[in-house]
Amino acid sequence: QVQLVESGGGLVQAGGSLRLSCAASGRAFSGYAMGWFRQVPGKEREFVAHIRRSGGSTYYADSVKGRFTISRDNAKNTVYLQMSSLKPEDTAVYYCAAVSGVVVIERPNEYDYWGQGTQVTVSS
């Protein structure tokens, strides 16, 4: 089992920045690739970013490419999402997720464990 706890969400003005954190506990964090997703009411959960186990490879949704950066610190069992140049359409609940196998990274149901989410609200 892996427990994931997100933090760092909040209210920010358009153009601003936030850094989300996701702290993991339980089984060896370095054995899991990690993803960030987001969801707004009435819509499906949307892929945001993914990072491989070692942190050597990262992947992004086109909507956030160049503005968001995913990173991880395996010594601290934590994955981060640095969000810059935020837009009102980035408003959502953001979730981190962990997966141990080789998956289609954009598909939420491929991931094994999920956090409870953290709200990000971007005002115009």
Solvent accessible surface area in square Angstrom, and as a share of the most:
residue,aa,sasa,rsa
1,Q,131,0.58
2,V,10,0.06
3,Q,91,0.40
4,L,11,0.06
5,V,86,0.50
6,E,7,0.03
7,S,58,0.38
8,G,37,0.36
9,G,30,0.28
10,G,29,0.28
11,L,132,0.66
12,V,23,0.14
13,Q,138,0.61
14,A,49,0.38
15,G,57,0.54
16,G,22,0.21
17,S,58,0.38
18,L,36,0.18
19,R,135,0.49
20,L,0,0.00
21,S,24,0.16
22,C,0,0.00
23,A,51,0.40
24,A,10,0.08
25,S,60,0.39
26,G,61,0.59
27,R,153,0.56
28,A,73,0.57
29,F,6,0.02
30,S,58,0.37
31,G,33,0.32
32,Y,18,0.07
33,A,3,0.02
34,M,0,0.00
35,G,0,0.00
36,W,0,0.00
37,F,0,0.00
38,R,17,0.06
39,Q,53,0.23
40,V,45,0.26
41,P,134,0.84
42,G,90,0.86
43,K,140,0.59
44,E,154,0.69
45,R,71,0.26
46,E,74,0.33
47,F,18,0.08
48,V,0,0.00
49,A,0,0.00
50,H,0,0.00
51,I,3,0.02
52,R,84,0.31
53,R,88,0.32
54,S,94,0.61
55,G,27,0.26
56,G,69,0.66
57,S,45,0.29
58,T,55,0.32
59,Y,81,0.31
60,Y,47,0.18
61,A,19,0.15
62,D,124,0.64
63,S,57,0.37
64,V,0,0.00
65,K,116,0.49
66,G,83,0.80
67,R,36,0.13
68,F,5,0.02
69,T,74,0.43
70,I,4,0.02
71,S,48,0.31
72,R,31,0.11
73,D,43,0.22
74,N,54,0.28
75,A,101,0.78
76,K,137,0.58
77,N,58,0.30
78,T,15,0.08
79,V,0,0.00
80,Y,32,0.12
81,L,0,0.00
82,Q,67,0.30
83,M,0,0.00
84,S,38,0.25
85,S,59,0.38
86,L,2,0.01
87,K,83,0.35
88,P,56,0.35
89,E,121,0.54
90,D,0,0.00
91,T,40,0.24
92,A,4,0.03
93,V,40,0.23
94,Y,0,0.00
95,Y,33,0.12
96,C,0,0.00
97,A,0,0.00
98,A,0,0.00
99,V,2,0.01
100,S,57,0.37
101,G,37,0.35
102,V,144,0.83
103,V,30,0.17
104,V,67,0.38
105,I,17,0.09
106,E,91,0.41
107,R,132,0.48
108,P,40,0.25
109,N,135,0.69
110,E,50,0.22
111,Y,13,0.05
112,D,73,0.38
113,Y,51,0.19
114,W,77,0.27
115,G,10,0.10
116,Q,112,0.50
117,G,12,0.11
118,T,19,0.11
119,Q,87,0.39
120,V,0,0.00
121,T,47,0.27
122,V,7,0.04
123,S,41,0.27
124,S,131,0.85
